[in-house]
């Protein structure tokens, strides 16, 4: 058995006016269920609520970070939604839930962005 090691380049993701070179990506999705007690002592699912998919993107933003921080602050206060593309997936109806930026003295800042996506679809080639 041969093991082949490969490296992967950071994926550029446009979030508003900035490009995050994503080195780490995490997607989480859940459904909330509402249960009610039955007369016989059991339980019955009476409602389902599909939560938005939580996306966490971590990576680099080149420059000193002022544009990133200002853009994210503007987007976190916005009521509008936007779309982002990650690889071949387009996440639609996104809202910015939070962000962090850390300047470590390099020519880029380390950044993390958390988004809530309303939907997803395969991006057309």
BAKOL-437887 format. One record per residue (C-alpha): x, y, z; residue in one letter. Coordinates in pm, 1 decimal, decimal comma. Layout:
BEGIN
<kedren <X; Y; Z>; A>
...
END
This chain:
BEGIN
<kedren <0,0; 0,0; 0,0>; X>
<kedren <139,7; 339,4; -101,1>; X>
<kedren <54,2; 654,7; 83,3>; X>
<kedren <50,8; 972,6; -120,2>; X>
<kedren <78,7; 1298,8; 70,2>; X>
<kedren <-59,0; 1607,9; -93,2>; X>
<kedren <-96,3; 1967,7; 9,2>; X>
<kedren <-394,4; 2186,2; -48,5>; X>
<kedren <-387,6; 2557,4; -113,7>; X>
<kedren <-608,5; 2789,3; 86,2>; X>
<kedren <-943,1; 2846,1; -87,0>; X>
<kedren <-1025,4; 3213,5; -152,9>; X>
<kedren <-1371,6; 3303,2; -21,4>; X>
<kedren <-1523,1; 3645,6; -89,2>; X>
<kedren <-1718,4; 3778,3; 205,9>; X>
<kedren <-1847,5; 4121,4; 122,5>; X>
<kedren <-1555,2; 4346,5; 31,3>; X>
<kedren <-1281,3; 4113,3; 158,7>; X>
<kedren <-1125,0; 3787,0; 50,0>; X>
<kedren <-1050,4; 3530,5; 319,0>; X>
<kedren <-801,1; 3263,2; 217,3>; X>
<kedren <-972,5; 2979,6; 398,4>; X>
<kedren <-741,1; 2722,8; 557,9>; X>
<kedren <-1004,6; 2561,1; 780,6>; X>
<kedren <-1375,8; 2511,0; 712,8>; X>
<kedren <-1647,2; 2369,4; 935,8>; X>
<kedren <-2019,1; 2327,3; 864,7>; X>
<kedren <-2273,9; 2236,7; 1131,4>; X>
<kedren <-2645,1; 2177,7; 1082,5>; X>
<kedren <-2921,3; 2070,2; 1319,3>; X>
<kedren <-3295,0; 2031,6; 1345,0>; X>
<kedren <-3481,5; 2127,8; 1663,1>; X>
<kedren <-3777,5; 1909,1; 1759,2>; X>
<kedren <-4067,4; 2011,3; 1982,7>; X>
<kedren <-4216,8; 1725,9; 2182,8>; X>
<kedren <-4551,6; 1714,3; 2360,5>; X>
<kedren <-4669,0; 1461,0; 2616,1>; X>
<kedren <-4944,8; 1221,3; 2506,2>; X>
<kedren <-5239,2; 1101,7; 2714,7>; X>
<kedren <-5085,9; 753,5; 2733,8>; X>
<kedren <-4763,7; 888,4; 2891,8>; X>
<kedren <-4550,1; 886,1; 2577,6>; X>
<kedren <-4433,6; 1173,6; 2368,9>; X>
<kedren <-4514,1; 1296,8; 2021,6>; X>
<kedren <-4309,4; 1519,9; 1792,4>; X>
<kedren <-4539,4; 1812,7; 1717,2>; X>
<kedren <-4305,1; 2044,5; 1532,2>; X>
<kedren <-3967,3; 2049,0; 1357,0>; X>
<kedren <-3750,3; 2351,9; 1297,3>; X>
<kedren <-3458,4; 2325,6; 1058,0>; X>
<kedren <-3189,9; 2554,2; 1194,5>; X>
<kedren <-2963,2; 2748,8; 959,9>; X>
<kedren <-2632,2; 2585,8; 876,2>; X>
<kedren <-2350,1; 2737,3; 1082,4>; X>
<kedren <-2031,5; 2788,0; 879,5>; X>
<kedren <-1697,0; 2863,2; 1040,1>; X>
<kedren <-1416,8; 2974,4; 809,5>; X>
<kedren <-1065,0; 3035,9; 939,3>; X>
<kedren <-769,0; 3163,2; 746,2>; X>
<kedren <-576,4; 3467,3; 630,9>; X>
<kedren <-670,3; 3810,4; 508,0>; X>
<kedren <-380,0; 3993,1; 347,5>; X>
<kedren <-299,5; 4344,5; 464,6>; X>
<kedren <-319,5; 4506,0; 805,8>; X>
<kedren <-681,4; 4418,5; 860,8>; X>
<kedren <-855,7; 4755,5; 871,6>; X>
<kedren <-1066,8; 4674,1; 565,8>; X>
<kedren <-1158,7; 4335,3; 712,0>; X>
<kedren <-1262,5; 4472,9; 1051,1>; X>
<kedren <-1460,2; 4762,8; 902,1>; X>
<kedren <-1633,4; 4536,3; 647,2>; X>
<kedren <-1724,0; 4273,8; 908,8>; X>
<kedren <-1851,8; 4538,6; 1152,5>; X>
<kedren <-2070,8; 4677,3; 876,5>; X>
<kedren <-2201,9; 4333,4; 782,9>; X>
<kedren <-2270,1; 4225,3; 1141,9>; X>
<kedren <-2502,9; 4526,7; 1178,8>; X>
<kedren <-2675,5; 4464,5; 845,4>; X>
<kedren <-3014,9; 4300,3; 810,9>; X>
<kedren <-2947,2; 4196,4; 449,7>; X>
<kedren <-2826,3; 3852,5; 345,2>; X>
<kedren <-2555,3; 3754,8; 99,5>; X>
<kedren <-2415,8; 3445,8; -73,5>; X>
<kedren <-2068,0; 3294,9; -50,8>; X>
<kedren <-1896,4; 3027,6; -256,2>; X>
<kedren <-1676,6; 2766,5; -93,1>; X>
<kedren <-1531,4; 2525,8; -345,2>; X>
<kedren <-1820,6; 2393,8; -552,4>; X>
<kedren <-2087,7; 2484,3; -296,6>; X>
<kedren <-2280,2; 2813,5; -292,8>; X>
<kedren <-2423,3; 2901,0; 48,5>; X>
<kedren <-2724,4; 3129,9; 12,7>; X>
<kedren <-2905,4; 3367,9; 245,0>; X>
<kedren <-2602,9; 3410,3; 472,6>; X>
<kedren <-2595,9; 3627,4; 782,5>; X>
<kedren <-2275,0; 3718,6; 965,1>; X>
<kedren <-2296,2; 3585,7; 1319,6>; X>
<kedren <-1947,8; 3679,5; 1438,3>; X>
<kedren <-1583,1; 3731,1; 1349,2>; X>
<kedren <-1238,9; 3763,8; 1502,3>; X>
<kedren <-914,6; 3906,8; 1368,3>; X>
<kedren <-564,8; 3874,1; 1507,5>; X>
<kedren <-259,0; 4065,6; 1387,0>; X>
<kedren <51,3; 3857,4; 1457,8>; X>
<kedren <295,7; 4095,1; 1288,7>; X>
<kedren <289,8; 3921,3; 950,0>; X>
<kedren <178,3; 4064,0; 614,1>; X>
<kedren <-168,7; 3918,2; 679,9>; X>
<kedren <-410,2; 3887,0; 968,9>; X>
<kedren <-546,9; 3560,7; 1103,0>; X>
<kedren <-924,7; 3572,4; 1085,0>; X>
<kedren <-1225,2; 3360,1; 1169,9>; X>
<kedren <-1577,2; 3424,1; 1042,4>; X>
<kedren <-1897,5; 3254,6; 1155,6>; X>
<kedren <-2194,7; 3266,6; 918,8>; X>
<kedren <-2548,2; 3130,4; 930,4>; X>
<kedren <-2656,6; 3004,6; 587,0>; X>
<kedren <-3019,7; 2969,8; 485,4>; X>
<kedren <-2951,4; 2719,9; 207,7>; X>
<kedren <-2690,3; 2560,4; -13,3>; X>
<kedren <-2663,0; 2441,9; -369,7>; X>
<kedren <-2406,4; 2299,2; -605,9>; X>
<kedren <-2241,4; 2585,4; -789,9>; X>
<kedren <-2272,2; 2565,9; -1166,9>; X>
<kedren <-1942,9; 2502,2; -1344,5>; X>
END
